[in-house]
Amino acid sequence: MRLALEKRDSKSRKMTILVPIFSLLISFALGAIVLAISNANPAKTYYAMFRGAFGSPTKFQYTITKAIPLLLTGLAVGIAFRLKFWNIGAEGQYVCGVIGITWVMQFWTFLPNWMLLPVGMIVGVLFGAMWGGIPGVLKAEWGVDETLTTLMMNYIAIGYAEYLYINAWKAPRGNMGTVKYPEFAWLPRIWGKVHSGIFFALVLVLILWFVLYKTRWGFELNMIGKNPRAAQCQGVSIKKNIILAMLLSGGIAGLAGVIDSAAVTHCLTKGVNSGYGFTGIIIAWMSGLNPFASILIAIIMAALDTGADALQISLKLPSAMGEVLQGLILIPLLAGSIFTEYKLIAVGKQKEVAK
């Protein structure tokens, strides 16, 4: 007798809920092992991270602020993943959004003051959409592998941004980064460090949930992801939907960059490639591509990031330990996600082991 995987007749809703939960628990267990090997007390470390992320109103504000761009990049990646388009390029699309709004803020001074922020946001979103649309067209028209193109385009965008803030758009007097955006063009704060960008993110969650679950286009995306051949037989245009999905995915990732720069950094800086796009991949997977679940996962990932800073202060651990714990989350998730579409059976006795 041996164990084998058998494809389910339909995707298991129960496993869709249970797999992320158990994956997270296994991730924390693996993290505890890594911490123990590093001569750190796992319980004290996790408690210190929790305190660092939620231990005071100010710390909680930092966590929520960090979660906003993470939520947006998670939503962006999730749209592409629905049709099995592996968009690994949200980081570059995020950077393009920052480049777009910075271009407007620095050079479109002919605009009235009240128009500068909305125009800058629109241009930034369009830059992100354009950067996402390129691999979409390459895949749709010529079948170019999207994993490679989206990944490589990240480094093109990051390298170009580096050129701009070091050379072409450098602030005067040798300062690193570009000139600060005018204060009247900053996104306002609503509670301490938490800014109004949170409203954009939450409204987008509602819109995407409706579009993906209640409209024909959402149904078509889901159909393409599950069975492209069947979708084509039903008259669904796979090429058109790939391009549209990637334009939207890139635009939302660009919006993440636009909001974070307009509300937090207020310029194009060296740290613009902050890893939000790569973390968005984890958020999309852990949420099961569900926009509402993405909110909780984004907060958890943000807490791991902000809480990691406390490790240096209280436990003398490197802040990079937070990145290690983030990476450990993805491994059990990818391994466990197979059980949403497959089940374990005992070959020979045909006895079902997992449902």
matplotlib code that plots the C-alpha trace (Angstrom):
import matplotlib.pyplot as plt

x = [0.0, 1.2, -0.1, -1.0, -2.6, -6.0, -7.6, -10.8, -14.0, -14.2, -12.0, -12.5, -13.8, -13.0, -9.4, -9.3, -10.0, -8.0, -4.8, -3.8, -4.5, -2.4, 0.2, 0.5, 0.8, 3.4, 5.3, 5.4, 6.6, 9.4, 10.2, 10.5, 13.0, 15.1, 15.0, 16.0, 18.9, 19.9, 19.9, 16.8, 13.7, 10.9, 8.1, 10.0, 10.8, 7.2, 6.0, 8.6, 7.5, 3.9, 4.7, 6.7, 3.8, 0.8, 2.2, 1.1, -1.1, 2.0, 3.3, -0.1, -0.3, 3.1, 1.8, -1.4, 0.5, 2.9, -0.1, -1.7, 0.8, 1.1, -2.7, -2.6, 0.2, -1.5, -4.7, -2.7, -0.9, -4.1, -5.9, -3.2, -2.9, -6.7, -6.0, -2.7, -0.7, 2.3, 2.9, 6.2, 6.6, 4.5, 7.7, 8.6, 5.1, 5.1, 8.3, 6.9, 3.9, 6.4, 8.3, 5.1, 3.8, 7.3, 7.6, 4.3, 5.2, 8.6, 8.0, 4.2, 4.4, 2.1, -0.9, -3.1, -2.2, -5.5, -4.8, -1.3, -2.1, -5.0, -3.1, 0.1, -1.9, -3.5, -0.1, 1.5, -1.3, -1.0, 2.8, 2.2, -0.5, 1.9, 4.7, 2.2, 0.7, 4.0, 4.5, 0.7, 1.0, 4.1, 2.3, -1.0, 0.5, 3.6, 3.4, 6.5, 6.9, 5.5, 7.5, 10.8, 9.6, 7.8, 10.8, 13.4, 11.3, 11.5, 15.2, 14.8, 12.4, 14.5, 17.7, 15.9, 14.6, 18.2, 19.4, 16.7, 17.3, 21.1, 21.5, 18.6, 16.2, 18.6, 17.7, 20.0, 23.0, 24.0, 21.1, 20.1, 16.6, 14.4, 12.9, 10.2, 6.6, 4.8, 3.0, -0.4, 0.0, 0.6, -2.1, -3.5, -3.2, -6.3, -4.9, -1.3, 0.8, -2.2, -3.1, -6.1, -4.6, -6.4, -9.7, -8.4, -7.3, -10.5, -12.8, -10.7, -11.2, -15.0, -14.8, -12.6, -14.7, -17.8, -16.0, -14.3, -17.3, -20.4, -19.6, -19.2, -15.6, -14.7, -16.3, -14.3, -11.0, -11.8, -12.7, -9.5, -7.5, -9.2, -9.6, -8.3, -9.5, -13.1, -13.1, -12.0, -14.8, -17.3, -16.1, -14.0, -11.0, -8.0, -5.6, -7.9, -8.4, -4.7, -3.9, -6.8, -6.0, -2.3, -3.2, -5.4, -2.8, 0.0, -2.2, -3.1, 0.6, 1.4, -1.4, 0.4, 3.6, 1.7, -0.1, 3.0, 5.1, 2.4, 1.6, 4.9, 8.2, 7.0, 9.8, 11.6, 14.2, 16.8, 14.6, 11.7, 12.1, 10.9, 9.9, 6.2, 5.6, 7.4, 5.5, 2.3, 2.8, 2.7, -0.4, -2.2, -1.4, -2.3, -5.6, -6.6, -6.9, -9.8, -9.8, -11.3, -8.9, -6.0, -6.7, -5.9, -2.9, -1.5, -1.7, 0.1, 2.9, 3.2, 3.3, 6.2, 8.0, 7.4, 7.8, 11.2, 12.6, 11.9, 14.1, 17.2, 16.3, 14.9, 16.6, 19.7, 18.6, 19.1, 16.0, 16.5, 15.1, 11.6, 12.4, 13.4, 10.0, 8.2, 9.9, 9.1, 5.4, 5.5, 7.0, 4.2, 1.6, 2.9, 3.2, -0.2, -2.1, -2.1, -4.7, -7.3, -7.4, -6.1, -6.6, -4.5, -5.6, -4.1, -3.5, -4.5, -7.2, -8.6, -9.2, -9.4, -7.1, -7.7, -10.8]
y = [0.0, 3.5, 7.0, 8.9, 12.2, 12.1, 15.2, 16.3, 16.7, 20.3, 22.5, 21.8, 24.9, 23.3, 22.8, 26.3, 27.6, 25.1, 25.0, 28.7, 28.3, 25.1, 26.6, 29.6, 27.4, 25.2, 28.3, 29.6, 26.1, 26.2, 29.7, 28.5, 25.9, 28.5, 30.7, 27.9, 27.1, 30.8, 30.6, 32.7, 31.8, 31.4, 32.4, 35.6, 36.4, 36.1, 38.1, 40.8, 40.9, 41.2, 44.0, 45.7, 45.6, 46.2, 47.2, 50.8, 53.1, 54.4, 50.9, 49.8, 52.8, 51.9, 48.4, 49.6, 52.0, 49.2, 47.0, 49.4, 48.9, 45.2, 44.8, 46.6, 44.6, 41.4, 42.4, 43.2, 39.8, 38.0, 39.2, 37.8, 34.6, 33.9, 33.0, 31.2, 34.2, 34.2, 37.9, 38.1, 41.7, 43.7, 45.1, 46.7, 47.9, 49.4, 51.3, 52.5, 54.0, 56.0, 57.1, 58.3, 60.4, 61.8, 62.9, 64.8, 66.3, 67.5, 68.7, 69.4, 72.6, 74.3, 72.5, 74.2, 73.1, 71.1, 69.1, 68.0, 65.1, 63.5, 63.9, 62.5, 59.5, 58.8, 59.0, 56.7, 54.1, 54.3, 53.8, 50.7, 49.4, 49.9, 48.0, 45.2, 45.3, 44.6, 41.0, 40.5, 41.3, 39.2, 36.2, 36.7, 37.3, 35.2, 32.9, 34.3, 32.9, 35.5, 34.3, 35.3, 38.6, 39.9, 39.0, 40.6, 43.7, 44.3, 44.9, 47.2, 49.4, 49.4, 50.2, 53.1, 54.5, 54.3, 56.3, 58.9, 59.6, 59.5, 61.5, 62.8, 63.9, 64.3, 67.0, 70.0, 70.3, 66.7, 65.3, 61.7, 61.3, 63.7, 67.0, 66.5, 66.7, 70.0, 69.6, 70.5, 67.4, 64.9, 62.4, 63.5, 61.5, 60.5, 58.9, 59.4, 57.7, 56.2, 58.1, 58.3, 55.8, 53.2, 54.2, 53.6, 50.1, 49.2, 50.5, 48.6, 45.4, 45.8, 46.6, 43.7, 41.3, 42.3, 42.2, 38.9, 37.1, 38.8, 39.8, 38.0, 39.1, 37.7, 34.4, 34.4, 35.0, 32.1, 29.8, 30.6, 29.8, 26.4, 25.3, 27.5, 25.1, 25.0, 28.8, 29.1, 26.7, 28.9, 31.9, 33.5, 35.5, 34.3, 36.9, 39.8, 38.7, 38.2, 41.7, 43.3, 41.4, 42.4, 46.1, 46.0, 44.1, 46.5, 49.5, 48.4, 47.7, 51.1, 52.6, 51.0, 52.9, 56.1, 56.0, 55.1, 57.9, 60.5, 59.7, 58.4, 59.1, 62.2, 61.6, 59.0, 57.5, 54.8, 52.5, 52.7, 48.9, 48.0, 44.4, 45.1, 43.5, 40.3, 40.1, 40.6, 37.2, 35.6, 37.6, 36.5, 32.8, 32.8, 34.6, 32.1, 35.0, 36.4, 40.2, 40.3, 37.6, 39.7, 42.4, 40.0, 38.5, 41.9, 43.0, 39.8, 40.3, 44.0, 43.0, 40.6, 43.4, 46.2, 43.7, 42.6, 46.0, 45.2, 42.1, 44.3, 46.4, 43.8, 40.6, 41.7, 39.7, 41.0, 42.6, 40.3, 37.6, 39.0, 38.4, 34.9, 34.3, 35.8, 33.5, 30.5, 31.3, 30.7, 27.2, 25.4, 27.4, 26.3, 22.7, 22.7, 24.4, 21.2, 19.8, 22.2, 20.5, 17.1, 14.5, 11.7, 8.1, 4.8, 3.0, -0.6, -0.4, 2.7, 4.0, 7.8, 9.3, 13.0, 14.8]
z = [0.0, -0.9, -0.6, -3.8, -4.8, -6.5, -8.0, -6.4, -8.4, -7.2, -5.1, -1.4, 0.4, 3.7, 2.8, 1.3, 4.8, 6.8, 4.7, 5.4, 9.1, 9.5, 7.2, 9.5, 12.5, 10.9, 9.9, 13.5, 14.6, 12.0, 13.1, 16.7, 15.6, 13.7, 16.8, 19.1, 16.9, 17.1, 20.9, 21.2, 23.3, 20.7, 23.2, 24.2, 20.6, 19.4, 22.4, 21.7, 18.0, 19.1, 21.5, 18.8, 16.4, 18.6, 22.1, 21.9, 19.7, 17.9, 17.1, 16.0, 13.7, 12.1, 11.5, 9.9, 7.7, 6.6, 5.9, 3.4, 0.5, 1.4, 1.0, -2.3, -3.8, -2.5, -4.3, -7.4, -7.5, -6.7, -9.8, -12.1, -10.1, -10.7, -14.3, -13.4, -14.7, -12.4, -11.9, -10.0, -11.1, -8.6, -7.1, -10.4, -11.0, -7.5, -8.3, -11.6, -9.7, -7.5, -10.6, -12.2, -9.3, -8.7, -12.3, -12.0, -8.6, -9.8, -13.3, -13.7, -11.8, -14.3, -12.7, -10.1, -6.5, -6.1, -9.3, -8.5, -6.2, -8.2, -11.5, -9.9, -8.6, -12.0, -13.8, -11.2, -11.7, -15.5, -15.2, -13.1, -15.5, -18.4, -16.7, -16.0, -19.4, -21.2, -19.9, -20.4, -24.1, -24.5, -22.9, -24.8, -28.2, -28.3, -25.2, -23.5, -20.1, -17.6, -14.6, -16.3, -17.9, -14.8, -12.6, -14.9, -15.3, -11.6, -11.8, -14.8, -12.9, -9.8, -11.7, -13.5, -10.3, -8.9, -11.8, -11.3, -7.6, -7.9, -11.1, -13.3, -10.6, -7.7, -5.1, -5.0, -2.6, -3.1, -1.1, -1.9, -3.3, -5.2, -4.1, -1.6, -2.9, -2.0, 1.3, -0.2, -2.4, 0.5, 1.4, 4.7, 7.9, 9.8, 13.0, 14.0, 11.3, 9.6, 6.4, 4.2, 1.8, 3.9, 2.4, -1.1, -0.1, 1.7, -1.1, -3.6, -1.5, -1.9, -5.6, -6.4, -4.3, -6.3, -9.7, -9.1, -7.5, -8.9, -12.5, -15.8, -16.1, -12.7, -13.8, -17.0, -15.1, -12.8, -15.8, -17.6, -14.5, -14.0, -17.6, -20.4, -23.1, -21.7, -21.4, -25.1, -26.1, -24.4, -26.4, -23.7, -25.2, -23.3, -24.9, -24.0, -20.5, -19.8, -21.0, -19.1, -15.9, -16.1, -16.8, -13.7, -11.6, -12.6, -12.0, -8.4, -7.7, -9.0, -6.8, -3.8, -4.7, -5.4, -2.0, 0.0, -1.6, -1.4, 2.3, 3.8, 1.9, -0.1, -2.7, -4.7, -2.4, -2.5, -0.4, -2.9, -3.7, -0.2, -1.0, -0.8, -4.2, -3.3, 0.0, -1.9, -3.4, 0.0, 0.9, -2.3, -1.7, 2.1, 1.5, -1.2, -3.6, -1.5, -1.2, 2.3, 3.7, 2.2, 4.9, 7.8, 6.1, 5.2, 8.8, 9.9, 7.4, 8.4, 12.1, 11.3, 9.7, 12.3, 15.1, 13.9, 14.8, 18.5, 18.3, 17.9, 21.0, 23.4, 22.4, 20.5, 17.5, 13.9, 12.4, 9.4, 11.6, 10.7, 7.0, 7.8, 9.5, 6.6, 4.2, 6.4, 6.0, 2.2, 2.3, 4.2, 2.3, -1.1, 0.2, 1.7, -1.1, -3.1, -0.8, -1.9, -5.3, -4.5, -1.7, -0.4, -1.0, -0.1, -3.4, -3.3, -0.6, -2.3, 1.2, 1.4, 3.9, 3.6, 2.4]

ax = plt.figure().add_subplot(projection="3d")
ax.plot(x, y, z, "-o")
ax.set_aspect("equal")
plt.show()
